[in-house]
Amino acid sequence: MSKITIRELAKELGIAVSTVSKALRDSHEISSETKAKVLEVATRLNYIPNLYASSLRRQKSRTIAVVIPEVADSFFSIAINGIEEVAREKGYHVLIYLSHESLARETEILNEFKSGRVDGLMISVTSETCSGTHITEAMNSGLPVVFFDRICEDIQAARVITDDFESSYTATRHLLENGCRQPVFLSISSNLSINQKREAGFLKALGEAGIQTDKGRIIQCTGNDEEIAMQILHLLQNPERPDGLIASVEKLVPPVYMACQQTGCRIPEDLRVVGFTNLPAAPILNPALTTVTQPAFEIGKTAAALLFKGIEKAGFDLSKEIQVVRSRLMKRASSGA
Amino acid sequence: MSKITIRELAKELGIAVSTVSKALRDSHEISSETKAKVLEVATRLNYIPNLYASSLRRQKSRTIAVVIPEVADSFFSIAINGIEEVAREKGYHVLIYLSHESLARETEILNEFKSGRVDGLMISVTSETCSGTHITEAMNSGLPVVFFDRICEDIQAARVITDDFESSYTATRHLLENGCRQPVFLSISSNLSINQKREAGFLKALGEAGIQTDKGRIIQCTGNDEEIAMQILHLLQNPERPDGLIASVEKLVPPVYMACQQTGCRIPEDLRVVGFTNLPAAPILNPALTTVTQPAFEIGKTAAALLFKGIEKAGFDLSKEIQVVRSRLMKRASSGA
């Protein structure tokens, strides 16, 4: 029995070849009734779809995925704009997935990529992500991966990062030079390599200034927004409250300012404040906030450019690429500058 | 000739049934060499994949798409969190697409959905979107669609909105009650139905107070961030500058505050300010910003719940659903409250 063609199938059905083709591709343009009829005849006549061709069609999704912990943070929203600028030039779509700081959710998202849904992945891991088995598995399936900002130290993969240790060290020295003797560092997770580096930079500057670096200097802020706000309020209500503070992520800034309003603690007179943030409102806060401003747009662009090199250039070993884009300390009123 | 089974195919190839199955599904777990061999034998033996079954498998992507103009806006980032909360309960993934206020890009994104990539769509249109042909086409392909916040008036589709007219009217009355006689309304687009409603609410309050509602009262802020900042600076440098201002979107707030810092224009003494924004930093600005706070999380949740009703409930006519969630005027120092 010779191989039946799509043309013969169409003739048998008395409909156009294009209709048959669309029905076999499960196109929305074709009614389910027609689809059922086409499938019935195709099965009866032993029609074999050209699997090679459809496999070829599927090969490139022209889509890249960005997996980030949250979107309500200026760093990520600006980084996404940098990523999209590069992707647009390349004619690619960008899908944004939110892990909501949950390792389980991040794993679930990455499992989806194994089916070839996307051509490449850019990821900034959750604060729960200690081990990266789910990420190496995706990489082993042939998916080009670039880490940005929040990386997994134990995975050899392309990474675009900023100088977290140095910028935290510089910010802390700035606080000390402005008279702080009891500064604290507000963290949200000690799992994250970027936080570990920021903490290390903070402690190094303290050590050099002969300031005790006991455990109480690093404060883990955990729980939901209300719980974090309460924790910070208690910190500032304490008679032995700090005289300086580094907020390691943007979402810690509003509760610090609010707690100061509530307790009558004056910024910068009683508490000098620096925040790691790309908040556009930083210069118009009361008082204007001194920030470690990360090159968010630049990081997004650089990471995307690297990913496309990995996608397009055969034989290019993406995993060895490391690029560091420097952050800037923007001195404003909140640190007494 | 009887129909050949996958089992016979595996036997002929001397490999496991599961390997054959995976190869036919183009799984990443199988080498291209093996895939080629499987396809070659499948073609030679006239193997017919069970199209019904694979069509069934494809039917539900368990993914919904959210198309928004931008992500660097607290309204959208909070709305996304509301959407994700509902999607998570339903076991669905959420894909976020950014249209960057470009109709061309929005159209391109929507065209992609016709292939059944997602099970439902939530959209807040761009400021360029006057006509919604690209959206009705997607709806006609059977895709459940819910508009949220920024809708297309001329499309009959489910919509979850807030009371833009009323909240703008209330905000304007608040400015007038606090002594404003020359207020202006800063807009970014008169295409958008939400902006038209906010403008109408503003003009109605002015009319009732016997204040001239000439064209100069509504100011269109266009161009990139720098151009908008210059435009606002010029407005406040003008000797006949306004004594009150409504910023109709979040991104207009920082340039207004910055222009005041540069020109020595004091908020609220010289200029009373209200902003439509969900900015968490609103209470800690200098001075604290009076806001029309939209129920962003609630809008996201409500819209998602509606979409899932459309996806899951056969015969449910989504297109007639309209839900209005009310905004709140949060009076703070910037309006002289």
Chai-1 contact restraints between the chains, C-beta under 6 A:
chainA,res_idxA,chainB,res_idxB,connection_type,confidence,min_distance_angstrom,max_distance_angstrom,comment,restraint_id
A,M1,B,M1,contact,1.0,0.0,6.0,A-B,restraint_1
A,D26,B,S55,contact,1.0,0.0,6.0,A-B,restraint_2
A,H28,B,K114,contact,1.0,0.0,6.0,A-B,restraint_3
A,H28,B,S141,contact,1.0,0.0,6.0,A-B,restraint_4
A,L39,B,L51,contact,1.0,0.0,6.0,A-B,restraint_5
A,N46,B,N46,contact,1.0,0.0,6.0,A-B,restraint_6
A,I48,B,N46,contact,1.0,0.0,6.0,A-B,restraint_7
A,L51,B,L39,contact,1.0,0.0,6.0,A-B,restraint_8
A,S55,B,D26,contact,1.0,0.0,6.0,A-B,restraint_9
A,V71,B,V71,contact,1.0,0.0,6.0,A-B,restraint_10
A,V71,B,S77,contact,1.0,0.0,6.0,A-B,restraint_11
A,V71,B,I80,contact,1.0,0.0,6.0,A-B,restraint_12
A,A72,B,S77,contact,1.0,0.0,6.0,A-B,restraint_13
A,S77,B,V71,contact,1.0,0.0,6.0,A-B,restraint_14
A,S77,B,A72,contact,1.0,0.0,6.0,A-B,restraint_15
A,I80,B,V71,contact,1.0,0.0,6.0,A-B,restraint_16
A,L95,B,L95,contact,1.0,0.0,6.0,A-B,restraint_17
A,I96,B,I96,contact,1.0,0.0,6.0,A-B,restraint_18
A,K114,B,H28,contact,1.0,0.0,6.0,A-B,restraint_19
A,S141,B,H28,contact,1.0,0.0,6.0,A-B,restraint_20
A,P254,B,P280,contact,1.0,0.0,6.0,A-B,restraint_21
A,P254,B,A281,contact,1.0,0.0,6.0,A-B,restraint_22
A,P254,B,I284,contact,1.0,0.0,6.0,A-B,restraint_23
A,Y257,B,I284,contact,1.0,0.0,6.0,A-B,restraint_24
A,P280,B,P254,contact,1.0,0.0,6.0,A-B,restraint_25
A,A281,B,P254,contact,1.0,0.0,6.0,A-B,restraint_26
A,A281,B,A281,contact,1.0,0.0,6.0,A-B,restraint_27
A,I284,B,P254,contact,1.0,0.0,6.0,A-B,restraint_28
A,I284,B,Y257,contact,1.0,0.0,6.0,A-B,restraint_29
A,I284,B,L285,contact,1.0,0.0,6.0,A-B,restraint_30
A,I284,B,N286,contact,1.0,0.0,6.0,A-B,restraint_31
A,L285,B,I284,contact,1.0,0.0,6.0,A-B,restraint_32
A,N286,B,I284,contact,1.0,0.0,6.0,A-B,restraint_33
A,N286,B,N286,contact,1.0,0.0,6.0,A-B,restraint_34
